[in-house]
Amino acid sequence: MKIDIHVHTKKCKKGDAATREVSPSRFCEIVLATDVRIIAITNHNTFDIDQYNAIKKAIGKEVQIWPGIELDIKEEEKRGHLLVIVSPTKSEEFSKIIESLTMGTDSDSFTITIEHTVKEFDSLGPLYVAHYKHKKPDISDVELERLLTRTANPSRVIKEVTNSISAGIYISHGRPSIYGSDVHDWDQYANESHNLPDLRLPVESFEHFCLLLEKDPTTINTLLDKKTFEILDLNPFDNGLGLSLKVYNDINVFFGSKGTGKSCLLKAIAKHFVDKGIDASVFEAGDSLLEEKYDLKGRDFTINLEPFGINYCTDEIIFIKEAIEVDVTSVNNYVFYFKAVHGNQNAKKIRLKDLDPEEESGPKRKFEDYDKSDTTVKEFLKFLAKNEPVKEVIGSKGLDELVGAISRLLKGLSEGKWTKFTKWKEVRLLNNAIKIFKSEVTKKTGNPTKPSTTGFKEYALNRIKIEFNTKEVLKNIRKPIKEQVDYVGNLGVDKGELECKTKVVIQDGQISDSTLFALNGVKKTTQKDFVKNIKEILSKVYSADLFEIIAKLNAVEGVEDIKTINELLLIKKYFSVNDIEYHPSSGESSMLMLQNELGTDKDVYILDEPEKSLGHDYINDVIVPLIKEKARAGKKLFISTHDANIAVRTLPYSSIYRCHGAKGYDTYAGNPFYNHLVNIHNSSDQLDWKKVSMRTLEGGEEAFGERGKIYANT
Amino acid sequence: MARKPSEKEVRYMQTLEATVIEDKGKYFISIADGEEFIRIPISDDQPNEVKSAFNKIILRLKRGKFKINMSEVQQNLFSLVANEYIKQLNRELQEVFGEMERYSLIEASGEITEEE
């Protein structure tokens, strides 16, 4: 919520720009698009009650429109401008006074003295806002003094300066000040409104604003109590002395010299929320933490390769490592058989032994194919039977027909499966019988039987499987893994966005990049040798020396640690800006850590000296607005700080001051709004919030100006 | 990229001719594959030689299904041994070919590559 105590809606003087003219409807359209919710209309020496009423009616209750005027004050030939703003309840009276005062003059020629102004308007309890110093034409200190002594409400005299920085400087010197847009061109108003003062406390009316100016404790406490708060009973210190703190769903600042227990307080607050089941932890600034947070060393890095279509190849790797040669049938067995074939007459009678075994793998494969189809169709049928969307699409009747057709298919598959099974087992039974008979005949007669296999099948199948498994491993090694990119934060407009990239590759036997490191404790040389040997195995899969290569593979140092493709991963985690590797400085790391913390959606933020290693500009331009944004969203923020930008410019609802005096440690609570810090154990012990802050905080003097944004007072 | 054999290459089984040869008093089954010969020793037990021949047969199978035919079977010992050996080998060739198809290892070039 912003306030603008100085706007023009009419071109009154010859020197006024035509762009100051605005119709009530356009005024509403422009203002409602901004955060400005209090506006004082202060045209030069004019108050147009009809326009004022039209604007007020059109804009409704969302924006407070205060009646006012910008008077040309003339004292001893010196001219200056003074805004006189009154309560909307007195607009008619105000209008009549002005009408009477300006009768017979025009805006260009009208002037009035301070004394006359007070005489005419003071009974309305107005707010006087004087152009001051660089805000031309200015009212001099002498004239201001005259105004302060003449008015019945000196607390309602404010100086108008040119911008928030000026306001800051004057307020730090104890002069209440504020600034308004003094709009010259309504087309620019939306942009200019961003710089207008904020109202941290909800100002309900002109009278309310005046009470805040007077720092009326009742008014302030009433406003603060409207905000959600809670009492925290904490035991932060070893001495066992507890303390109760009133904290708000807003900004709560802890300040004081180093070593006064602020960090302990934050830890106790974190514990308080954690005990209640609320996510809360103390954020501590530090440059090395960014690397740890993003795990640049990959200590905790894990990756699921399946989404990249990568098979871990666990079985394949075991198979290759454990592969052994399969022997072939000795040709002597054939020679012996044929030499002896005519020897034994009884043996000749048993013809079964001379039968050739039948091919078994074909019937077996057929059975397996039917079995697989049968299982898949069964699953599909189950899925269909209870799938509502399918039923909705084709209706109950359609579903019955579909289920019927698939059931018939399933019946055929089941029958086929059984037939294939019996055929397979029939062949197996025959082959076993042949084997047994051969063996028995040999035992009984002493004659060798005819070998039933050359050994080619088993030999070939072994090699085929080795080929298949090595190909599978190599195929998966070649698959790319998409680089993972995590957003880290913004390094500012000059540098851009910082990202954390995770490059993951699988060692393919040729990678020698020293910036990549191996995971899971496997050495890079082991990974490389492993893959090189796998490639060699494939190239020699149908060679006599195949098993020498497999033995070489098994002899690689540390190869036992490679059980899956996962152990062949190489990674590199790094920060980058615009796709170029970047090493953030300590300050940048701190900055990004804080950005990151505040970028995480939580209910409770606990920040311990967030300003560490950060520049004032960054705190002021990025962090303070972020903190305020969280506060507006009703989050609880607990910030221990030595930085006035944070402690003052965030305008905390609660300021907790810790100090160490002659009697030990003390805790004071207060806020910037009534400028007191009260000892939480002794309410008569009070400190001046501003003085303590200025003394304790770094950059205190400059920061105090911003407090003028509240309601222009010290 | 390895070339898969055409349907024709797979469907129409080729026949390789085998004979028994004698070389310096030792007997071999000699299988003619174009200008190449695959030799399997049958008079001496030389498993490594047999394995070497088997490796060649596997590589030949990658190019397509085939069977071995021995036209002249004589009634001497090594001819009988060779005939029986080839008969069994033929049966096993068909089984192995089926498995190679299953593992997608049939390649027209007969070469071993990393590519699918």
Interface residues (C-beta under 8 A of the other chain):
Chain A: D327 V328 S330 V331 N332 Y334 V335 Y337 F338 K339 D356 P357 E358 E359 E360 S361 G362 R365 K450 P451 S452 T453 T454 G455 F456 K457 Y459 A460 L461 R463 I464 K465 E467 F468 K471 L474 K475 R478 K535 L538 S539 V541 Y542 S543 A544
Chain B: I40 P41 I42 S43 D44 D45 Q46 P47 N48 V50 K51 S52 F54 N55 K56 I57 I58 L59 L61 L77 F78 L80 V81 E84 Y85 K87 Q88 L89 R91 E92 L93 Q94 E95 V96 G98 E99 M100 R102 Y103 L105 I112 E114 E116
